[in-house]
Amino acid sequence: MILGHVKCGQGQKALELFQQMQQEGVQPDSVTFVGVLNACASLAALKDGRCVHQQIVECGWDSDAFVGNSLVDMYAKCGSMEDAWEVFNKMPFQDMVTWTAMILGYVQCGQGQKALELF
């Protein structure tokens, strides 16, 4: 449901469902966190994204590659390249998705030279 709302451009509804899910005692998994991070990215909701990031760390999902890539993407789309870079550097493995998220993030934030340095 969360991913469905995100894909339909209803990021706020996705965040509301995430809150409801937690209130009902349902524990999020990596897929849930990826969906919620995508919702935060679509809304440029940096504050919410940071709260979700904290939950991810507390739940132990911060070493998951898909979650890590989603964190990098969320921070980049929210304009916080410092946070994106911090997550990027802590990831045990950076794949093409991770590198692309960083490069596009720098480009979108008007930091083309940093993007070229990564390329």
Backbone bond lengths (Angstrom), bond angles and torsions (degrees), N, CA, C in turn:
res aa  C-N    CA-C-N  psi(-1)  N-CA   C-N-CA  omega(-1)  CA-C   N-CA-C  phi
1 M - - - 1.454 - - 1.530 110.72 -
2 I 1.324 116.03 -43.05 1.468 119.54 -178.73 1.520 110.09 -61.87
3 L 1.328 116.46 -49.61 1.473 119.71 179.28 1.520 111.69 -62.72
4 G 1.324 117.29 -36.17 1.457 120.93 178.21 1.518 111.81 -61.38
5 H 1.312 116.37 -43.86 1.468 119.92 178.37 1.524 111.17 -65.40
6 V 1.314 116.86 -39.10 1.463 119.73 178.40 1.524 110.06 -62.78
7 K 1.331 116.51 -45.77 1.465 120.44 -178.55 1.522 112.61 -64.96
8 C 1.327 116.70 -24.65 1.473 121.32 178.47 1.526 111.82 -92.53
9 G 1.328 117.21 9.07 1.451 120.49 178.08 1.515 114.21 77.86
10 Q 1.316 116.64 22.02 1.460 121.61 -178.17 1.534 109.98 -113.15
11 G 1.331 115.06 61.13 1.445 120.91 -177.50 1.518 113.59 -60.36
12 Q 1.327 116.58 -39.66 1.461 119.48 -179.51 1.524 111.08 -63.51
13 K 1.321 116.74 -40.82 1.468 120.70 178.15 1.531 109.90 -63.97
14 A 1.327 117.12 -37.67 1.463 120.77 177.66 1.526 110.59 -61.92
15 L 1.331 117.14 -42.47 1.461 120.36 178.37 1.522 111.33 -65.49
16 E 1.319 116.46 -37.86 1.470 120.26 177.73 1.528 110.72 -63.98
17 L 1.326 117.41 -41.43 1.462 120.78 177.18 1.524 111.48 -63.71
18 F 1.320 116.56 -38.42 1.457 120.83 177.53 1.529 110.47 -61.66
19 Q 1.317 116.72 -44.43 1.466 120.65 177.61 1.521 111.05 -62.42
20 Q 1.326 116.23 -43.13 1.473 120.65 179.47 1.528 110.34 -63.02
21 M 1.307 115.93 -42.73 1.457 121.35 179.02 1.525 110.80 -57.45
22 Q 1.320 116.20 -45.26 1.456 120.45 -179.36 1.529 111.63 -68.51
23 Q 1.314 116.64 -37.62 1.465 120.35 178.17 1.520 111.19 -62.90
24 E 1.317 116.15 -29.36 1.460 120.95 179.58 1.526 112.20 -88.22
25 G 1.335 116.55 3.70 1.460 120.92 174.62 1.515 115.52 83.16
26 V 1.314 118.21 13.15 1.462 121.55 178.48 1.531 108.29 -84.85
27 Q 1.323 116.46 125.40 1.456 121.72 -178.35 1.531 110.70 -81.90
28 P 1.324 117.32 130.35 1.470 120.13 178.06 1.525 111.18 -71.77
29 D 1.329 114.75 150.33 1.459 120.60 173.83 1.527 108.22 -114.66
30 S 1.310 117.14 -171.67 1.468 120.35 -176.34 1.528 111.82 -62.89
31 V 1.321 117.64 -38.03 1.475 120.95 179.61 1.518 110.26 -65.38
32 T 1.315 116.34 -41.17 1.467 120.50 177.87 1.520 109.88 -61.20
33 F 1.327 116.63 -47.61 1.462 119.71 -178.65 1.532 111.54 -63.03
34 V 1.314 117.87 -39.49 1.468 120.63 177.34 1.528 109.87 -59.99
35 G 1.331 117.06 -44.57 1.463 120.63 178.82 1.512 112.32 -62.78
36 V 1.319 117.09 -43.68 1.467 120.96 -179.40 1.524 110.81 -67.10
37 L 1.323 117.44 -39.40 1.465 119.90 176.38 1.519 111.12 -64.09
38 N 1.318 117.15 -37.48 1.466 120.22 176.17 1.522 110.74 -64.73
39 A 1.335 117.07 -36.89 1.464 120.84 176.68 1.530 109.72 -63.61
40 C 1.319 116.52 -45.76 1.463 120.51 178.60 1.529 110.78 -60.51
41 A 1.323 116.08 -42.87 1.469 120.42 179.16 1.520 111.13 -62.47
42 S 1.323 116.82 -42.30 1.464 120.14 -177.54 1.526 112.11 -67.00
43 L 1.328 116.29 -26.44 1.466 121.87 -179.99 1.531 112.28 -98.04
44 A 1.333 117.09 -3.60 1.466 122.49 -172.05 1.524 109.70 52.79
45 A 1.332 115.21 41.10 1.463 122.95 -176.59 1.523 109.65 -92.07
46 L 1.329 116.53 76.82 1.455 122.17 -175.60 1.527 111.89 -62.37
47 K 1.317 117.16 -43.27 1.468 120.00 -178.99 1.528 110.61 -60.91
48 D 1.333 117.28 -46.55 1.465 120.81 177.40 1.516 110.64 -62.91
49 G 1.335 116.96 -40.83 1.452 121.48 179.60 1.520 112.22 -61.20
50 R 1.315 116.06 -39.20 1.469 119.35 178.13 1.529 110.96 -66.86
51 C 1.317 116.85 -38.16 1.474 120.08 177.15 1.529 110.63 -64.14
52 V 1.330 116.08 -42.10 1.461 120.33 178.10 1.520 109.74 -64.38
53 H 1.330 116.60 -40.95 1.470 120.94 178.77 1.530 109.55 -58.23
54 Q 1.310 117.03 -43.31 1.466 120.67 178.41 1.526 110.80 -60.10
55 Q 1.330 117.01 -42.29 1.468 120.83 178.03 1.525 110.64 -64.14
56 I 1.315 116.28 -39.19 1.464 120.94 179.32 1.525 110.22 -59.55
57 V 1.309 116.03 -45.53 1.462 120.72 178.98 1.526 109.88 -63.13
58 E 1.325 116.50 -45.93 1.466 120.81 -179.32 1.528 112.33 -61.22
59 C 1.329 116.25 -34.02 1.473 121.05 -179.41 1.523 112.75 -86.49
60 G 1.323 117.37 -7.86 1.456 120.86 178.10 1.519 115.22 82.97
61 W 1.317 117.92 17.57 1.461 121.09 -179.81 1.528 112.92 -91.82
62 D 1.325 118.30 1.35 1.456 121.04 -175.85 1.527 113.48 -69.21
63 S 1.320 118.39 -16.00 1.465 120.39 177.21 1.529 112.82 -93.30
64 D 1.329 117.24 -1.92 1.461 122.12 177.98 1.531 109.38 -74.71
65 A 1.325 117.44 129.89 1.468 121.72 -176.16 1.523 112.53 -61.25
66 F 1.329 118.01 -43.33 1.461 120.43 -178.65 1.523 111.30 -66.69
67 V 1.315 116.46 -40.35 1.459 120.63 177.74 1.530 109.74 -66.51
68 G 1.322 116.51 -43.58 1.463 120.12 178.10 1.515 112.40 -59.54
69 N 1.321 116.61 -44.48 1.467 120.19 177.88 1.521 110.82 -62.07
70 S 1.318 116.63 -39.49 1.469 120.75 179.20 1.520 111.33 -67.61
71 L 1.328 116.90 -36.04 1.466 120.16 175.81 1.528 110.84 -63.82
72 V 1.319 116.90 -47.21 1.466 120.58 178.71 1.521 109.42 -58.54
73 D 1.320 116.83 -47.02 1.464 121.68 -179.56 1.525 111.30 -61.80
74 M 1.330 117.59 -45.27 1.460 121.37 -179.12 1.521 110.75 -61.28
75 Y 1.336 116.94 -49.16 1.454 119.36 -179.40 1.529 111.13 -61.90
76 A 1.318 116.72 -41.61 1.467 120.32 179.30 1.526 110.76 -62.62
77 K 1.318 117.49 -45.65 1.466 120.47 -179.22 1.525 112.56 -69.16
78 C 1.327 116.32 -22.56 1.466 120.49 175.93 1.529 111.24 -87.93
79 G 1.333 117.26 -1.30 1.458 121.39 176.62 1.512 114.95 84.08
80 S 1.318 117.88 12.82 1.468 121.07 -179.70 1.530 109.54 -105.66
81 M 1.313 115.02 78.16 1.459 119.68 -176.87 1.522 111.90 -69.34
82 E 1.323 117.95 -25.00 1.466 120.07 176.35 1.530 109.94 -63.75
83 D 1.335 116.43 -45.14 1.462 120.32 177.76 1.527 111.02 -66.38
84 A 1.332 116.36 -40.91 1.470 120.16 178.55 1.528 109.86 -59.77
85 W 1.329 116.47 -44.51 1.461 121.27 -179.10 1.526 111.17 -65.24
86 E 1.328 116.66 -38.40 1.466 120.46 178.68 1.529 110.83 -62.86
87 V 1.339 116.64 -45.69 1.470 120.59 178.18 1.524 109.49 -63.56
88 F 1.333 116.45 -45.49 1.459 122.54 179.66 1.530 110.66 -53.31
89 N 1.324 116.26 -47.59 1.467 120.61 -177.15 1.517 113.33 -70.30
90 K 1.313 118.59 -24.18 1.463 122.05 179.94 1.527 112.69 -86.77
91 M 1.332 116.31 -13.14 1.460 119.38 -178.63 1.530 109.84 -68.83
92 P 1.339 116.59 137.35 1.467 118.77 179.76 1.528 113.16 -67.64
93 F 1.332 116.59 -22.54 1.461 121.08 -178.34 1.524 108.19 -151.78
94 Q 1.321 116.51 131.12 1.464 121.15 175.86 1.521 108.49 -108.15
95 D 1.332 115.67 122.05 1.460 119.64 178.63 1.531 109.28 -101.53
96 M 1.318 116.05 -172.12 1.457 120.93 -177.79 1.528 111.27 -61.47
97 V 1.327 116.97 -36.34 1.464 120.71 178.98 1.525 110.11 -63.12
98 T 1.312 116.92 -43.30 1.464 121.51 -179.41 1.522 110.89 -63.18
99 W 1.323 116.15 -48.41 1.464 120.52 179.72 1.527 111.17 -62.33
100 T 1.326 116.33 -42.05 1.463 120.16 -179.93 1.527 111.21 -64.04
101 A 1.317 117.17 -41.74 1.465 120.65 177.93 1.528 110.85 -60.16
102 M 1.318 116.75 -42.16 1.465 119.88 179.11 1.529 111.19 -66.07
103 I 1.320 116.61 -46.53 1.467 119.92 -178.30 1.526 110.47 -62.75
104 L 1.323 117.03 -48.17 1.471 120.08 179.17 1.522 111.68 -63.93
105 G 1.326 116.58 -36.66 1.456 119.94 177.61 1.516 111.65 -60.06
106 Y 1.329 116.71 -46.65 1.461 119.84 178.06 1.522 111.19 -62.29
107 V 1.316 117.31 -41.61 1.464 120.58 179.01 1.525 110.16 -62.10
108 Q 1.339 117.16 -47.70 1.455 121.13 -178.16 1.521 112.62 -65.19
109 C 1.331 116.91 -26.24 1.467 121.23 178.97 1.530 111.78 -90.92
110 G 1.319 117.08 8.63 1.452 120.88 178.19 1.519 114.53 75.06
111 Q 1.320 116.42 23.54 1.461 121.46 -179.61 1.536 109.40 -114.53
112 G 1.317 114.74 58.43 1.453 121.65 -176.44 1.512 113.82 -58.19
113 Q 1.336 117.41 -36.14 1.467 119.58 -179.36 1.526 111.14 -63.05
114 K 1.335 117.48 -40.35 1.463 120.20 177.84 1.527 110.13 -65.93
115 A 1.338 116.24 -36.22 1.466 119.90 177.22 1.525 110.14 -61.78
116 L 1.327 116.13 -43.92 1.465 120.36 179.22 1.525 111.90 -64.81
117 E 1.323 116.38 -34.62 1.458 119.84 178.73 1.525 111.64 -65.62
118 L 1.342 116.57 -32.94 1.463 120.16 177.32 1.517 111.64 -75.15
119 F 1.330 115.67 -30.95 1.456 120.84 -176.35 1.498 108.61 -71.01
